[in-house]
Amino acid sequence: MALILNLETATTNCSVSLAEDGKLLALKEENSAGYSHAEQLHYFIEEVMETAGKPLADLDAIAVSKGPGSYTGLRIGVSAAKGLCYALGIPLLATATLDSLARQIRVTSGLIIPMLDARRMEVYSKVLDHNFSELRETKAEVLDENSYREYAEKGKVYLPGSGAEKCRDLFDDPNFEYREDLVPSAREMATLSYERYREGLFEDIAYFEPYYLKDFILQGKKSKTK
């Protein structure tokens, strides 16, 4: 039996789940534009453990959503996961944020392109078939009217995630279905993290870093001119 705590903080959704052998036992999440992950995450962890009636000492592993996504959100999630792994002496697992987002689309045909807003007209995205097999790796890309056209010509294309909103004004094709209301959740992480646990795909706790995809640039405030 594998009891795994899953942490998803890559986007506006602060999400925590507890699962046993990939089966969800408890879930606590809040999707807030205020990015209050630093204040909420540890409370959410306590709540899901209490709801499931499990002590932290029973955990077999901690899983964290590795990105791409918000720099600050990813740092908060990874720091919390590492701290718990060190304290409890258990392994760290990492799952791709876009993979858990894609698994909210359940279809029997077509393609799934999960995408997250990366500001301006840029998104983080990847291409999967309806069985969630990767057809194109994760990229940061600038959208234009020709983006993903080759996929839509072959059939239905589902676009879950915050980046899909940018596509509505660009793509005039009925084969695109937009689901910008969907956000990555620790709910879908349950099966992903269990798969990695069974395969022994553990991360090096000391050296693991989130998958930022783009370099983080801290812009200082512009000085006022007189």
N, C-alpha and C positions, 0 to 999 in steps of 0.2 A: 504494500500500500504506500502511496506517495501523497503526502499532504503538502500542497504548494500554495504559497501566498503570492498573488500576482499584483503588480503595481503598474498602473498606466497613468503617466503624467506628461506625455509628449505634447498634448494640445490643451485646450481650455477645459477638457474633462478630467477632473481628478477622480480616479477610479481605482478601487481595490476589491479584489475577490479572493476567496479561499476555495480551493478545489481539492478533491481527493480522487486520485486516478483519473483526472480530467473532468470529473463531474462536479458541477458548481454546488457549493454548500452555502455560500453567503456572498452578497455583493453590496457595496456601498459606493455611490458615485454622485458627483455634482458637476454639471457643466456650467461654468461661470466665466464670463469674459474677464472677470477681475483677476484671474490666475491666482487664486488663494491657496495654491497647493501647499505652500510652506506651513500654513496654519492648519490645514485640514488633514493632510496625509496621515499623520500619526494617529489622529482621532479616528479616522476611517479604519486604520489597521486594527486598533483596539476594538472597534465596533464589530467588524466582521469576525474576529476571533471569538468575541463574546457571544455573538449571534449563533455561531456554529458550536459553541461550547467546547472550544479547543484552546489549550494554552500554547503560547509561542514555542515552548519547549518541545511540542509535538511536531513542529514543522520539519519537513525533510529537505526543503529548498525554498529559495526566494526567486521569483521571476520578475524581471523589469522590462518594460517596453523600451527598446534601445534607440528608437528614432527611425527616420528623421522626424523633426518637430521643433518645438520651442526650445531654445538653448537653456533658458532658466528652468523650464518644466522638466526637461531631461536631467539636468544636474540635480534637481531636488529628488527625483525618483531614484536615480542611480546612487546618490549619497545615502538615502534611506535604506536601499536594498543592501548595499555594501556593509553598512553599520550593523544591520540585523544578521547578515551572514557571519561577520566577524564575531559578534556577541554570542551567537548560537552555535557556531562551528559547523555550519551547513553550506552547501554549494550555491553558487549564483547561476541563474539561467537568464538568457536574454532573448526576447522575441522581437521580430520586426513589426514596427507600428503599422505599416501599410497592410501587412498580412492579417492582423486582427481586424482592421477596418474592412478589408475585402470580405471577410467571413460573415459579415452582416447581410451580404447579398446571397440569397439561396435560390439558384436557378438551375435549370437542366440543360441550358444551351447559351451560347453567346460568350462575350468576354467581359471581364471586370477590370476597370482601371481605377483603383483607389488613388485619391489625390488630396494632398493637403496644401492649403494656401501658404505660399512662401513670399508674399508681398508683391506688389505691382502685378504684372501679368505672369509671374512665375509660380510654378507648383512643384511639389515633390510627388512623383508618381511612379507606378510600375504597371505592367500588363500581365494579367493572369487569365487562364481559361476558366470555365465554369466549375472545374474541379479544383481550382486554386493552385494549379501548376503554373510556375513562372514562365512566361513567354518573352518578357523583356525586363531587364534588371531595373532597379530603382535609379531614377535620375532627377536632377533639378533641371527643369526646362521652362522656357518662355513660350507661352501659348500664342498661337495665331490661328487664322481661319482654316488652315490646312492640318492642324494638329489632330492626330488619330484618325484622319480621313480613311487611311488604308484599312483600318479595323472596321469602321462603320460600313464600308462597302461590302463587307462579308457577312454582316448581320448585326444583331443587337449588341450594344455596348453600354454597360452600366458604369456610372461614374459616382461612386460614393465618396463623401468627404467634403471638407470646406472649400477645396479648390474647384469643385464642380460649379459653384456659383459663377465663376469667371467664364465658364464655357457656354453658358446659356446665350449670351449675346454674340458669341462667335460662331457657334455651330447651328446651322439651319438644316438639320437632318433628323427625321423621326426615329432613326435607329439609336440615337443617344437617349439614355434615360438618366436624369440627374437626381442624385440623392444627397444634396448638400446638408441635409438635416442630420446625417449620420456622423458620429465622432468615434474615434478609437475607444474601446472599452476593455476593462479587465475581464469582462464576461467571456469574450471570445479568446482571451489569452489562456484560458483554462486548458483547452485541448492542445494548443500550441506548446505551452510550457511542459505539459505532460509528455508530449512526443519527444521533446528535447531531453527530458529527464530520462526516459527509457533508453534513449540512444547515448546517454552519457555525454551530452554536449554542454559541458559546464564551462563557465568563463573563469579567467584568472581574476580573482577578486582584487588583487593589488593593482593590476594594470588595465583592467577593463575601462573603456571610455564609451560614451554614447556615440551613435552614428549621426553626426551633425550634418553631413553631406556638403554643407557650405561652410566656409570659414566664418567664424563669429567676429563681427566688427563692432566694437563699442564706440559709438559716436558721442563725442562730448558736446556740451551745449555751446552754441555759437555765442561768441562775445557780442555784446551790444555795441553798436557804433554810435558815436555821438555826432 
